[in-house]
């Protein structure tokens, strides 16, 4: 019985101890759960705080962006108004300057017209005719006819024929004026068609030699630009000074003289230099071959250097001659009919 009672007591003791251990474990688990809940609550609070801070930062950034956008918009509108005002002011200044320049140009035109009127040195009766069938005029006419033939020969490499006709034109250009002065065969028509024949020869030879790459483009532009400018001026002056009625037949009737041309000395020098230069360009290919075979490369280089310096001289005198016709008062004299 005692043994049985002892075993029952031990079982009860063990059972009581097991219940106490289980209770302790439950308490420990409850504490861990409470700590976990507390940590979760803490993490949740921290996440909420961070979210609030992020929201505040986002809101602050949004407000700052909106403010900056509004400031940029205001500055842009202000700059736009300033630019508009500046543009209008500059437009008014440009308008005033343009009107002032137009007035100055008008006054200058009137002044030049008065000076041009003072330059009229002779008064002829209406429709004065003169004898145009003279030897100097005939030589000038043949020189005018030779010009296109020379151009054709230059393009087709007929150097000998082109050079012969070119030399003939240069010689007749010298002798027609000499004959006119020596035997008193000068005519106003001759003073007009003589430079026309010269320019026709120069223009045709210049164009053809430029097409064959013998004359550089810049020099051809100078020569042709000057001649075209003078040609247009001559057409306009002929029409303006032609007495009424202004008909096409009377316009081309060169026995009705309205203008007398007196080339300046620089123009004569320029014409002579252009003739020599164009003649040199015609014989340049043959000259290079001859110098290369006879004297070597040094002679060829010297010849090319001479052509370069000669080319610059022709360009300078061409510009000078053109300015003489535009600025000078003695090159052209106007002959108005009597009233």
C-alpha positions in Angstrom: 0.0 0.0 0.0 2.8 2.3 0.9 4.5 1.6 -2.4 1.3 2.2 -4.2 0.7 5.5 -2.3 4.3 6.6 -3.1 3.8 6.0 -6.7 0.6 7.9 -6.8 2.4 10.8 -5.0 5.2 10.8 -7.5 2.8 10.8 -10.4 1.0 13.7 -8.9 4.2 15.5 -8.3 5.3 14.9 -11.9 2.0 16.0 -13.2 2.1 19.2 -11.1 5.7 19.8 -12.4 4.6 19.2 -16.0 1.8 21.7 -15.6 4.1 24.3 -14.2 6.6 23.8 -17.1 3.8 24.1 -19.6 2.6 27.2 -17.9 6.1 28.7 -18.1 6.4 27.8 -21.7 3.0 29.4 -22.4 4.1 32.5 -20.6 7.3 32.6 -22.6 5.4 32.2 -25.8 3.0 34.9 -24.8 5.9 37.2 -24.1 7.4 36.5 -27.4 4.1 37.0 -29.2 3.7 40.3 -27.3 7.2 41.3 -28.2 6.6 40.4 -31.8 3.4 42.4 -31.8 5.2 45.3 -30.2 7.9 45.1 -32.9 5.3 44.9 -35.6 3.6 47.9 -34.1 6.9 49.7 -33.9 7.8 48.8 -37.5 4.3 49.8 -38.6 4.6 53.2 -36.8 8.0 53.7 -38.4 6.6 52.8 -41.9 3.7 55.2 -41.3 6.1 57.9 -40.2 8.3 57.4 -43.2 5.3 57.4 -45.5 4.2 60.7 -43.9 7.7 62.1 -44.4 7.8 60.9 -48.0 4.4 62.4 -48.6 5.5 65.7 -47.1 8.6 65.7 -49.2 6.6 64.8 -52.3 4.2 67.5 -51.5 7.0 70.0 -50.9 8.7 69.0 -54.2 5.4 69.3 -56.0 4.7 72.7 -54.5 8.3 73.8 -55.4 7.9 72.5 -58.9 4.6 74.3 -59.3 6.1 77.5 -57.9 9.2 77.2 -60.2 6.9 76.6 -63.2 4.8 79.7 -62.3 8.0 81.7 -61.9 9.4 80.4 -65.2 6.1 81.2 -66.9 6.1 84.7 -65.5 9.7 85.3 -66.5 9.0 83.9 -70.0 6.0 86.2 -70.4 8.1 89.1 -69.1 11.0 88.3 -71.5 8.5 87.9 -74.3 7.0 91.3 -73.6 10.5 92.8 -73.4 11.5 91.1 -76.7 8.3 92.3 -78.3 8.9 95.9 -77.1 12.5 95.7 -78.2 11.5 94.4 -81.6 8.9 97.2 -82.1 11.5 99.8 -81.0 14.1 98.4 -83.4 11.5 98.3 -86.2 10.6 102.0 -85.6 14.3 102.9 -85.5 14.9 100.9 -88.8 11.9 102.6 -90.3 13.1 106.0 -89.3 16.6 105.2 -90.6 15.2 103.9 -93.9 13.2 107.0 -94.4 16.2 109.1 -93.6 18.4 107.2 -96.0 15.7 107.4 -98.6 15.6 111.2 -98.2 19.4 111.4 -98.4 19.3 109.2 -101.5 16.6 111.4 -103.1 18.6 114.6 -102.3 21.8 113.0 -103.7 19.9 111.9 -106.9 18.6 115.5 -107.3 22.1 116.9 -106.8 23.6 114.4 -109.3 20.9 115.3 -111.8 21.7 119.0 -111.4 25.4 118.2 -111.9 24.6 116.2 -114.9 22.5 119.0 -116.3 25.5 121.3 -115.9 27.7 118.8 -117.8 25.8 119.5 -121.0 28.3 121.5 -123.0 26.9 121.7 -126.5 23.5 122.6 -127.9 22.7 121.3 -131.4 19.6 121.9 -133.5 17.2 119.0 -133.6 18.1 116.0 -135.7 21.5 117.2 -136.9 22.9 114.5 -139.3 26.5 114.0 -140.1 28.4 111.9 -142.7 29.0 108.5 -141.3 30.5 106.9 -144.5 34.1 107.6 -143.8 37.3 105.4 -143.8 37.7 105.4 -140.1 34.1 104.3 -139.6 34.7 101.5 -142.2 37.8 100.2 -140.4 35.8 100.3 -137.2 33.0 98.3 -138.9 35.4 95.7 -140.2 36.8 95.3 -136.7 33.3 94.8 -135.4 32.8 92.0 -138.0 36.0 90.3 -137.1 35.1 89.9 -133.4 32.8 86.9 -133.7 35.1 85.3 -136.3 38.0 85.5 -133.8 35.8 84.0 -131.1 34.9 81.0 -133.4 38.6 80.4 -134.2 39.6 80.5 -130.6 37.0 77.9 -129.6 38.1 75.6 -132.4 41.8 76.0 -131.6 42.5 77.8 -134.9 45.3 79.8 -133.2 47.0 81.3 -136.2 43.9 82.6 -137.9 42.5 84.0 -134.6 45.8 85.7 -133.8 46.0 87.3 -137.3 42.5 88.7 -137.1 43.1 89.8 -133.6 46.3 91.7 -134.6 44.4 93.2 -137.6 41.7 94.5 -135.2 44.3 96.0 -132.9 46.1 97.7 -135.8 42.9 99.1 -137.2 41.9 100.3 -133.8 45.1 102.4 -133.8 44.9 103.7 -137.4 41.2 104.6 -137.6 41.6 107.2 -134.9 44.9 108.4 -136.5 43.3 108.8 -139.9 40.3 110.6 -138.4 42.5 113.1 -136.7 44.9 113.5 -139.6 42.4 114.2 -142.3 39.6 115.7 -140.2 37.3 112.7 -140.5 36.3 112.6 -136.9 32.6 112.0 -136.3 30.4 111.6 -133.2 29.2 108.3 -134.5 32.7 107.1 -134.8 33.4 108.1 -131.2 30.4 105.9 -130.2 30.9 102.8 -132.4 34.7 102.7 -131.9 34.4 101.7 -128.2 31.5 99.4 -129.1 33.8 97.5 -131.6 36.5 97.4 -129.0 34.2 96.0 -126.4 32.7 93.5 -128.7 36.1 92.1 -129.5 37.1 92.1 -125.8 33.9 90.5 -124.7 33.9 87.8 -127.3 37.6 87.0 -126.9 37.3 87.0 -123.1 34.3 84.7 -123.1 35.9 82.3 -125.6 39.3 82.2 -123.8 37.5 81.7 -120.5 35.7 78.7 -121.9 39.0 77.3 -123.0 40.4 77.9 -119.5 43.0 80.4 -120.6 41.6 83.4 -118.9 40.7 83.0 -115.1 37.1 83.4 -114.1 37.7 86.4 -111.8 39.4 88.5 -114.4 36.7 87.6 -117.0 34.1 88.7 -114.5 35.8 92.0 -114.0 36.1 92.7 -117.7 32.6 91.6 -118.6 31.0 93.2 -115.6 32.6 96.6 -116.5 31.5 96.3 -120.1 28.0 95.1 -119.3 27.6 98.0 -116.8 28.8 100.5 -119.4 26.6 98.9 -122.1 23.4 99.2 -119.9 24.3 102.8 -119.1 24.7 103.5 -122.8 21.3 102.1 -123.7 19.6 104.1 -121.0 21.4 107.3 -121.8 20.7 106.9 -125.5 17.0 106.5 -124.8 16.8 109.4 -122.3 18.7 111.9 -124.6 17.0 110.9 -127.9 14.8 113.8 -129.0 11.1 113.1 -129.5 9.5 111.2 -131.1 11.3 108.2 -129.5 10.9 105.5 -132.1 12.9 102.3 -132.6 14.1 103.5 -136.0 15.3 106.8 -134.7 16.9 105.0 -131.7 19.2 103.0 -134.0 19.8 106.0 -136.4 23.3 106.8 -135.2 23.4 109.8 -137.5 21.2 111.5 -134.8 23.8 112.2 -132.2 22.9 112.9 -128.6 26.0 111.9 -126.7 29.7 112.4 -127.3 32.1 110.0 -125.6 35.7 111.0 -124.8 37.6 108.0 -123.3 40.0 108.9 -120.5 43.6 108.0 -120.7 43.3 105.2 -118.2 40.6 103.7 -120.4 42.9 103.8 -123.4 45.7 102.2 -121.4 43.3 99.5 -120.1 42.1 98.7 -123.6 45.7 98.4 -124.8 46.6 96.1 -121.9 43.5 94.0 -122.4 44.4 93.6 -126.1 48.0 92.6 -125.3 46.8 90.2 -122.6 44.2 88.5 -124.7 46.7 88.1 -127.6 49.2 86.6 -125.2 46.5 84.2 -123.9 45.8 83.1 -127.5 49.4 82.2 -128.2 50.0 80.9 -124.6 49.7 77.1 -125.5 52.1 77.5 -128.4 54.5 79.7 -126.4 54.7 77.2 -123.5 55.5 74.4 -126.0 58.2 76.5 -127.7 59.8 77.8 -124.5 59.8 74.3 -122.9 61.5 72.7 -125.9 63.9 75.6 -126.5 64.8 77.0 -123.1 63.6 74.5 -120.5 61.3 74.7 -117.5 62.8 77.8 -116.1 61.7 79.8 -119.1 58.2 78.3 -118.8 58.0 79.3 -115.1 59.2 82.9 -115.9 56.6 83.2 -118.6 53.8 82.0 -116.3 55.0 84.4 -113.6 54.9 87.3 -116.1 51.4 86.3 -117.2 50.3 86.3 -113.5 51.6 89.9 -112.8 50.3 91.1 -116.2 46.9 89.6 -115.2 46.8 91.6 -111.9 47.8 94.8 -113.8 44.9 94.3 -116.3 42.5 93.7 -113.4 43.6 96.9 -111.6 43.3 99.1 -114.7 39.9 97.6 -115.5 38.5 98.6 -112.1 40.1 102.1 -112.4 38.7 102.6 -115.9 35.2 101.6 -114.8 35.3 104.0 -111.9 36.4 106.8 -114.2 33.2 106.5 -116.3 31.0 106.4 -113.2 32.6 109.2 -111.3 34.4 111.4 -113.9 32.5 114.2 -115.6 34.7 114.6 -118.7 34.3 111.1 -120.2 30.7 111.7 -121.5 29.2 114.9 -122.8 25.5 115.2 -123.5 24.3 117.0 -126.7 20.7 118.3 -126.3 18.6 119.6 -129.2 17.9 123.3 -129.4 14.6 124.6 -128.4 
